[in-house]
């Protein structure tokens, strides 16, 4: 009888450890995803700004040629 209780208690502890490990892994995945999205947005904004600068310079060049 005690062996059965020990096995049940051991199984419950294993399940709790597994749940905690899964929670920690999910937390890390969410942090990594947030970092990835932040970097993506920074790069997207930088590309947008660069394109704006290129277009502005190109317009200035065209305007200079037409004078």
C-alpha positions, 0 to 999 in steps of 0.5 A: 500500500505504501508503495502505491502511495509513493508511486502516486506521489512520485507521479504527481511530482513529475507532472508538476515538474513537467508543467513548470518546465513547460511554463518556463519554456513557453515564457522563453519562447515568448521573450524570444518572439518579442525580441524578434518582432522588435528587431523586425520593426526596427529594421522595417523602420530603417528601410522605410527611412532609407527609401524615403531618403533615396526618393528625396535625393532622387527628386532633388537630382531630377529637379536639378537636371530640369533647371 
